[in-house]
């Protein structure tokens, strides 16, 4: 298997799906001639042309709305939002249209639309360019929320997203584009939705996480091992569908759980996961579920303040030590 | 200038349409009027609830515009969409059943008055966020263009949608990509209770076409032939690959914004003036004066329509409620059985 980056894995998935299905096309700001603001669509325009790799004006609401309309018209659009922060300009079409059309039109319309967007902090981009907004979409019935951590999952989940029929928010992390990993080259390699991945087995505490925090959890587990704490790590991979069965099985074994995520602590995805753990496994818990998340504050520009605002491996270690 | 052209277009349509077509226009408008009158009655009887926005007074716009389309062409609409949906060919039975919230409704009782939809009729939905249908219409037109299809997308919206960003983004994109779109702005002078001149800096709404480099025209939205004529031109342009057009149809809703609005912001005098311009009565008078229809033929149509709507009410009333087993289902297409 080849070692490629998360960015290359996404690019590969896009190429394979563009090759496989004529109805698949990409649309978004700077996806063509610029090659994507984060270079995920790099090189695609030259191969597939303007029809299938379409640069758009800066009009997020209508980019997403047009993606919905094109999907209803029989195409399989992949819309790229330059960053998740701009999804807020399109939230009407995402929440009021994409998420509801299948239901409110009596099941007769489908919206096979994938909306890709990078999110996350850590690059000193300030308050408006450092957000992790997965909880916004998790909150809304009708949307699938996919949030891969590894290059293999990035590829396999994106291919699944493109081939299925529900609208998908596909959330990438800006800090992960350069991360390398083994990725199958088989064009039929897919990662199913709703299957969490136990990436490290342990018996003392379960760390439930996704996206970039998976790497913080891995680093934390190594530190914890030295102090005799054996951590199990569950990478959720998709938040909708949410594989609570795998989480609950793990928590019943370890008796303790930390939810680590980069969204704001209050009302974040971790709050929902913690609540569900309490509902499903209260009797197995030796301690309340703990959240390790971002500070409830707009992101400061200053490097040290930004670092301290984000959840880290150290925070996870501290939480685990207090729990065990 | 625009009004001179309008009269010409309408007169041309009157001369070129066959008697059966003129009668068909009359039938469609009468059907919508009767449907809306009965809807109001059913609302006051508690058979229909929720928000309900009636189209009475504006029939000439939906009927005239949609008459210029082929069955395969798409229509995207708003929350005041009973008229568009019926004009696109929906059975009054299933539309009324939807308003009653019944399982037999066009959206299975899930949508209600504001969310009618029928993929087979290419009636692509009523959207209840002002301006919400515009970007979706843009996407449908993009799909047509992508597939090099012959279809045209006709997108209806009210004057209230013009100050929305979605309107400007969509017109820009549609023009930029020369999409096969016809934008039809139903200017009924009020966005809910706010006058157009209190909401929009340019009250000649068709002029918004100019910055987006597309033709813009103002038509008499109380004259079905005028709307039809102008839409024919716009549709031909779209189908030929020359891009979108904007039609402003000046019209008037005979009732308030919704069933709960007594329209106290309008004067009785103003309402009377517009009642005299009733698009259905005017077409009737014109067809008789120009000897394009007989009193007995028109009477026949009216009776037929009345029977159709009575049947729709009966069907809706007798239809079953959606099953409680449906609760929580239908959210994800991938989970449908």
Boltz contact constraints between the chains, C-beta under 6 A:
constraints:
  - contact:
      token1: [A, 59]
      token2: [B, 169]
      max_distance: 6.0
  - contact:
      token1: [A, 61]
      token2: [B, 166]
      max_distance: 6.0
  - contact:
      token1: [A, 61]
      token2: [B, 169]
      max_distance: 6.0
  - contact:
      token1: [A, 62]
      token2: [B, 135]
      max_distance: 6.0
  - contact:
      token1: [A, 62]
      token2: [B, 169]
      max_distance: 6.0
  - contact:
      token1: [A, 62]
      token2: [B, 170]
      max_distance: 6.0
  - contact:
      token1: [A, 62]
      token2: [B, 173]
      max_distance: 6.0
  - contact:
      token1: [A, 65]
      token2: [B, 135]
      max_distance: 6.0
  - contact:
      token1: [A, 65]
      token2: [B, 136]
      max_distance: 6.0
  - contact:
      token1: [A, 66]
      token2: [B, 135]
      max_distance: 6.0
  - contact:
      token1: [A, 66]
      token2: [B, 138]
      max_distance: 6.0
  - contact:
      token1: [A, 66]
      token2: [B, 139]
      max_distance: 6.0
  - contact:
      token1: [A, 66]
      token2: [B, 142]
      max_distance: 6.0
  - contact:
      token1: [A, 68]
      token2: [B, 136]
      max_distance: 6.0
  - contact:
      token1: [A, 68]
      token2: [B, 139]
      max_distance: 6.0
  - contact:
      token1: [A, 69]
      token2: [B, 136]
      max_distance: 6.0
  - contact:
      token1: [A, 69]
      token2: [B, 139]
      max_distance: 6.0
  - contact:
      token1: [A, 69]
      token2: [B, 140]
      max_distance: 6.0
  - contact:
      token1: [A, 70]
      token2: [B, 139]
      max_distance: 6.0
  - contact:
      token1: [A, 70]
      token2: [B, 142]
      max_distance: 6.0
  - contact:
      token1: [A, 70]
      token2: [B, 143]
      max_distance: 6.0
  - contact:
      token1: [A, 73]
      token2: [B, 140]
      max_distance: 6.0
  - contact:
      token1: [A, 73]
      token2: [B, 143]
      max_distance: 6.0
  - contact:
      token1: [A, 74]
      token2: [B, 143]
      max_distance: 6.0
  - contact:
      token1: [A, 75]
      token2: [B, 143]
      max_distance: 6.0
  - contact:
      token1: [A, 92]
      token2: [B, 129]
      max_distance: 6.0
  - contact:
      token1: [A, 96]
      token2: [B, 129]
      max_distance: 6.0
  - contact:
      token1: [A, 102]
      token2: [B, 333]
      max_distance: 6.0
  - contact:
      token1: [A, 103]
      token2: [B, 330]
      max_distance: 6.0
  - contact:
      token1: [A, 103]
      token2: [B, 331]
      max_distance: 6.0
  - contact:
      token1: [A, 104]
      token2: [B, 110]
      max_distance: 6.0
  - contact:
      token1: [A, 104]
      token2: [B, 111]
      max_distance: 6.0
  - contact:
      token1: [A, 104]
      token2: [B, 115]
      max_distance: 6.0
  - contact:
      token1: [A, 105]
      token2: [B, 107]
      max_distance: 6.0
  - contact:
      token1: [A, 105]
      token2: [B, 117]
      max_distance: 6.0
  - contact:
      token1: [A, 105]
      token2: [B, 125]
      max_distance: 6.0
  - contact:
      token1: [A, 106]
      token2: [B, 107]
      max_distance: 6.0
  - contact:
      token1: [A, 106]
      token2: [B, 108]
      max_distance: 6.0
  - contact:
      token1: [A, 106]
      token2: [B, 110]
      max_distance: 6.0
  - contact:
      token1: [A, 107]
      token2: [B, 330]
      max_distance: 6.0
  - contact:
      token1: [A, 108]
      token2: [B, 119]
      max_distance: 6.0
  - contact:
      token1: [A, 110]
      token2: [B, 333]
      max_distance: 6.0
  - contact:
      token1: [A, 141]
      token2: [B, 331]
      max_distance: 6.0
  - contact:
      token1: [A, 142]
      token2: [B, 331]
      max_distance: 6.0
  - contact:
      token1: [A, 164]
      token2: [B, 334]
      max_distance: 6.0
  - contact:
      token1: [A, 165]
      token2: [B, 333]
      max_distance: 6.0
  - contact:
      token1: [A, 165]
      token2: [B, 334]
      max_distance: 6.0
  - contact:
      token1: [A, 166]
      token2: [B, 332]
      max_distance: 6.0
  - contact:
      token1: [A, 166]
      token2: [B, 333]
      max_distance: 6.0
  - contact:
      token1: [A, 166]
      token2: [B, 334]
      max_distance: 6.0
